[in-house]
């Protein structure tokens, strides 16, 4: 039974942080605010029921928010959460008279009217912020995130001015302003690397969250960040080079050996700010949904690399996709293509599936009604001479005329264990040794407000699940 909340509840969603890494960094004295949180909280390790290919954050966060696991909600893709008809925590609380503030949560849906404010995750293409006054923030962050692998972000001076005008009246802090200036000046001087820009968006999002929280004092809030999850996917090799066959260069080590720790410490600083924001009456909840572990399965092939079209419109035209379409980039190599109708989507699917490279099928394509979820299926290093052809149309093109390689080699992968820490106003500490199912979280939070709980799925966790303690040393899963 959930402990009743005596004041507001803030759900801090730090995507994919590892329980094992967190404890390691705490023991080394590197995360003082995580330690403070841990020592003042009810502590759980969570476990996702799903395994690959269903062990993805955009699937597990729906479970956290709705109390339904994948076999119940059936939302497989990022950007499809709005298609769910099942209420999330904020829908239920809004309908019972509570004010809510959803700030960046992944793959969400919401009912209207809503007693509150919603900013979807930046990969969302079919759900707008509510109310529309939040659009300047959402559109600016979305463009920075979905185009983050490009050397230049396609934003105009007008776009920057619109964003800065919005933030100036919605909580932009001196701390964040100075951090932005330090980063940009450091890049120009060659003393600071561009990959650290990700944490600037974290700071901007916190400023906006804090402004709304203090202005409207919502009863329930969420706050989502993904930057450290990204660092783990690409820089685990630099943190633990001794367990990987493909070794980073000396230059890469000099730059990235502490990249993951940098991400955790940035989030540690944000926790300190949450302590000040919460005051004496709020309940703080830290949740990660799942976590990561070393990714060793591609090492014999030189490590997994990621390729993405340079220009989606030109790539689809080369492939022979005709008729009107819209493209929405999402995470890494993945992108969505929206066609006019199901017949057009079926034709485009067949056209894309006909692309080959050295006799190998080039694209992963998954069709859902009138849209396609696409990605390049090649994950190994390629020579500059490889050619893309089609089995159905004439023409060929060098692969690297169509695609570019996202910087870095993937070295982190998902693990089903996660963190769920509940810091109530009384700061009572207890470590729970049984793992908590993700579908139990939504009912637990609703119970804090005395709202009728949604029963979680009846299927129990079973003994086949692995301990997160294995996540640091070996690759304990094969997905």
N, C-alpha and C positions, 0 to 999 in steps of 0.2 A: 504494500500500500504506500502510495506516494505521500511524503510529508507535505501538509498544506502550506502554500506560500503565503507569507504575511505581507508581501509587497510585490513589486514587479518581478518578472522572470526574464532573464536574458540568456538566449541560447547562442553560445559562441561556437561557430562551426569552422574549425581549422582543418581543412580537408586533408585526410590521409596521413596525419602525423602518426608516427610509430610509437606504441607504448614502450617498446624496448629502447629505442633511441632516446625517448624523453627521459626515461629513468637513468640511462647512462649519462646523459648530459647533466641531469640533476645531481647525480652522485659526484660528478666532476666539478660541481659548483658553478656551472655555466648558465643555469636557468633559475635564478632566485625567485622569480615570480611564479613559475610553474611549481616550484617547491612549496611556496606559500599556499598556492591553490590546492595542491595535493594534501598538504597537512591540515587544511581546513575544510575538506570535502569528503563526501561519500564517494568512494572510488570503485569503478567497475571497469573491467575489460569487456568490451562487446564482441560479438561474433556474428558476421553475416552468414546467412544460410546458404547463399548462392556461391557457386564456383564458376570459373571461366567457362563460357564467354559472358556470364552474367555477373561477374564480380567487377563491376564498374561503378564509380561514384554516382553517376547520374541515375543508376538503378537503386543503389543503397540509400541515397538521400531521400528518394521517394518513400522508401520503407520507414526511415526515421520520421518523416513528416506526416505520414498517413497511417502508420501502424500495419501496413499491408506489405507482404513480401512479393517478390517478382511474380510468382505463379498466380498471385491474386491481382496485382495491378497491371502486369503485362506491358509495361512501358520499357522498351528495350533501348531506345536511342536518346541521346542528348538532344534537347530541343523539342521533345515530344511530351513533356510532362503536362502541358496544358490540355492534352487530350484525355487525361484521366477524369473520370466523373466522381472520384472519391474525395471526400473532404480532407483537407489537411488540418493541422493543429490550429492555424490561424483562422481558417474558415469556421471551425467549430466554436472557437473563442469569440470571434466577431459576432456570430449568430446568437451568442448568449450574453451580449452586451459589453464585451471587453474590447479595448483598443489594442491594435496590433501594428507592428512595424517590421516588415520583412525586408532585410537589406542584403541583397545579393545571393540568396539561397539558390541552390542548384536544381534545375529541371522542375520548376514549380508550376502549380496551377492555383487559382484562387477564384472565389465567388464574388460577384458583384450584386448588390452594393456591399462594400467592405468598410468596417469601422477602423480605418487606418491607411497605411501607406505600403506600397510594394515596389521594390526594384528587383527584377529578375536577374539571373546570372548573365554575364555578358555574351554567352554563347547562344542565348535564346533569340529566336528570330520571329516567333509567332505570338509573343506575349509582350505587351507594352507596360511600362511603369504605370502605377496608379497612385495618385492622380497624374495627369499629363505634365504638370509643372516639373516633374522629375526627369523629363526627357533629355534636357541638355546634359545632365550628368550621365545618364544611361548610354546615350549614343556616343559620347566621347570615350567612355571607358570601353564600350563594346568595340569600337574601331581600334583602339590601342591593343586590346587583347587578341582579337581574331587575326590581326595583321602583325602580331608581335614578332613573328619569325622573319619578317621582311626587314631589309636595311632601312627603308624609309616608310613611315606611317603616313598614309594618304589623308592628311588633315590640312586644312587651309588656315591662314591667319584668322579668318572669320570664325572658324570652328574653335580655335584656342580662346579667342576673345569671348565667345559665347559661353564657353565652359568656365573661364575665370570669373566672368560676371556672375554666373550662377553660384559658384563656390564662395565668392566674396560675401554673398548674402545668406549662405547656408553652411557656415561653420569653418571655413578655411582658417587653419591655425598658423601661428607664427612658426611653430615647430615644423609643420609640414612645408611651409614656404621656404624655410632655411634648408631643409633636407633636399627639396627640389633644386634649389640654387647650387648646393654643394655637389649634387650628382651631375648636373649639366656642366658646371664649370670644371669638375673633375674629368668628365669625358673629354672636354675640349683640351685640357692640359695633359691628358693621357694617364692620369692617376686613378681613374675610376672607370669601371667597365659597364657597358650598356646593360648587361643582364641584370644588374642590380636595380634597374628601373622598376621592376615588378613590385618591389616593396613600397615605392612611391604611391602606386595605386592603392595599396593597402592603407597607407596613411590618409590618403584623400577619402577613402571609403569610411575610415573611422571618424574623420572629421564630420562627414555628413551624417553618419549614424548618431554621433554624440549630439549634434545640433538638433536633430529631430527628437531624440530621446529627452533632452532637457526642455525642448519647446513644448512637447505634447505629452510627455510622461506616459507612454504606452504601457499596458499591463503585460504584454508579451512581445518580445522582440527576438529577431534572429540576425546574426552577423556572420557572413561567409567570406573566407579567403582561400585562395588556391596556390599562392606563390611558392610555398615550401613544398607542396606536392610536386610542383614542376621541378624544383631543384632536385628533389629525391629521384625523380625519373631519369634525370640526365647526369647527375653528379655523384651517385653512389660509388661509381668506379673511382672517383677521385678521393672519396672519403676512406674507402677500403680497397686500395689497388691490389693488395696481396691476394685477394680471393678471385680476381679476374684474370683471364688469359690475355685479353687484349689490354695492353698497358697504356695509360695516358702518357703523353709526351711531358718532358720537363716543363715546358711552357704552360701546358694545360694544368699540371699540378700546382705550379706557382699561382695560377689564377683561381682554380676551382677546388683545391683540397679542403677548404673550410666553407664551401658554398652552402652545404646543408646546415651546418652549425649556424652560419649567418642567418639563414631563414628562421631557424628555431629561436635564435636570440632576438630577431626582429619581432616575432610573435610574443616572446617573453616581455618585451617592452610594452606591447599593446595590452597584455594582461594587467600590467601595472596601471595603465590608464583606465581599464575597466574597473579595477578595484576602487579607484577614486570616483568613477561615474556611478557605481552601484550604491555607494553609501552604506548605511547600516541596515536597510530594510529589503534590498533586492536579493534575489537568488540568482547566482551565476552558474550556468551549466556549460561545461566544455565537452564538445562532442566532435569526433573525427570520422564517424561512419565506418571507415575501414582504415587500412594502413598500407605500408609498403615494406618490401624486402628486396634483397639483391636479385637482379635478373641475370642469370647465368646461362640460360638455355640457348642463347644465340652466339656464345663465345667461340664455338668451333667454326662458325661461319664469319668470324671477324666482327661480331657484335651487330645489334640491330640498328639500322639507320632509317630515317624517315624522309620520304620524298613527297612534295606537294606541287601542284600545278603553279607555274609562274603567273599565268593569267587564266582564270577559270573560263571566261568566255571564249578565248582563243583556243584553249584546249578542247572544249566541247565542240567548237566549230570544226577543228581538225578531226575529231572522232566521228563527225557526221550527225551530231544531234541538231535537228532542225526544228523550226517553230519557236514560239516564245517560251522562255524559261527564266527563272531567277535562281541565283546561287547564293547560298549562305554558308560561309566557312565556319567550322566549329573547332574542335580541339585537334592539334597536331596535323595529321594528314587527312583528317576527315572533313567532308563538306556535303551539304545537302543541295539537291537540285529539285526545284519545284516546276512541274510542267502544267499545261492547261487542263489535262484530263488524264484518266487512267490509260487510255489507248496511247497517248503521246508518251507517257512514262514507260509503258511496256516497250515501245519502239526504241526509246532512248536507252533503256536497260540492255536490250539486245545489241545495240550499237556499241555501247561501252564494253560489254562482255567480249566483243569481237576484237578488241585491241590486244596485241601481243608484243612481246619483246623477246627475241631469240627463241621463239616457239612457246614461251611461257605467257599465260594469261596475265594481263597487266593490272586489271582493276578488280577490287572488291565492290560489288554493287548489291544493294538490298533495296527492293522496291516495297513501298507501302502506299497503296492507293495511287495518287497522282504525284508522288515524290520519290526521290532516290537518295539513299545514303551511300556515299562513295568514298573510296580511298585507294591509293596506290598499294598494291599487295607486295611489291618488291621491298625487301627489308635488308638486303646485303649491299655491299659496296659494288658500284658499277664502274666500268671503264667509260671514258668520254666518248667512245665510238659506237655505243649501242644504239640501235634503231628501233623505233616504234612503228608497227605496221597494223593493218586491219585485215581480217579475213573476209570482210564484206564490202569494203570500198577501196578504191585505188588511192595510192599515196603513202608516203612514209616520211618520218621526221626523226632527227636525232633526239634521243630521250631528253638530253639536257637543254634542248631548245624548248621543251614543253614543261619540264619539271626542274625544281631546285631542291637541293638537299638541306633539310633543317640542320642547323649546327648541332654537333654533339652526337654521341652514341648512347642509346638507351641503356641504362644500367640499374634502374629500379622498376619493380613490378608490384602489383597489388597483392595484399595479404588480407584475409578475412577478419583479423582481429582489429579492434579499434579502442578508443578511449571514451569514457563517459564519466565525468566528474561533476558532482552536484555540490556546490558551495552555498549552503543555506545561511541565513543571517546569524544563526547560533554557532556556525563554524564547526559543527560536530564532525569529527573525523572517524571514518570507518572504511576498511578495505574489504570489499566483497570478493570472495575467492571463487564463487561460481560465475561463469560468464553470463552476461546479459544479452538476450536476443535483441536484435535491432527493432523487431516489430513490437517490442514491449515499451519502447521509449515514448511514442506518442501517447499511449494510455497513461503512462507515468506522469508526463507533463500535464495532461488534461486533469489528472487527479489532483495535482497541486492547486488547481483552481476550483476543485469540487465539481467538475463537469463529468458527466457520465462517461465512463471509459469505453473505448472500442476494444472488443476482445481480440487479442492477437491470435495468429494462426495456431492450430493445435499441434502441428508437427514439432516434436522436440528436437533439440540439438542432439547429435549422437557422437559416439566415441571416436569416429573417424577423423574428427577435426584436429588440426595441428596446433601446438602451442606457439604463441608469438615469440617465445624465447629463441626459437630456431631462426628467426628472421634475420639476425645479424650475421650469423656465420655461414649458413648454407642456403641454397635455393630449395626450400622444402616443398614447393608446388611445381607442377609441370606446365601451368597455363602461361 
